[in-house]
Amino acid sequence: MSGEEEENAAELKIGDEFLKAKCLMNCEVAVILEHKYEQLQQMSDDPLNQVSQ
């Protein structure tokens, strides 16, 4: 490797080619949405992120 970080869609470590893409494959969108969903679930489980009423 040339010192660059390895791309890893599961951790949303993506390269410049991906960021400049004008379209994505369905599987790429699915990985991004699953990761975002997991992040939101973790935030909702964290009592510090709860909005007081």
N, C-alpha and C positions, 0 to 999 in steps of 0.2 A: 504494500500500500504506500501511497505517496504522502502520508501524514494527514490525509483528510479523514474525517469521521466516516464510518461506514453508514450507508443509508439503512434505515430500519423503520418501515411503515408502522409496525406494531407500537413503536415508541414515538411515532411521528417525527422521526429524524429523516428529513427528506432533502434531496439535493436541489441544486439550482434548476436543473431541467424540469423537475416536477413543479417547482414554484412558478416557472414561466409557462407552464402548459396552458393551452387554451381550452382543453377538455380533459376529462378524467374517465377512466374505465369504471364501470359499476363496482367492481371489487375494490378499487382504490377509495371510492366514495364510502363504501360500506365500512372499511377499516377506520376512516376518519370519523364517521358518525358513531361507530361503536366506542371509540376512544373518548369522544366528547360525552357520550351517554354515561360511560363509567365515571368520568370526571364529575358530572352533574350529580350522579348518585352518591359519590363520596362526599360532595359538598352538602347534600341534603341530609346525610347521616351525621355530619359534624355539628354538634350543638352550638358551636361558636358562630356558625353561619345562619342560624335560625333568626328570623325577623321577630322581634318582640311585638306583641299586640296590645 
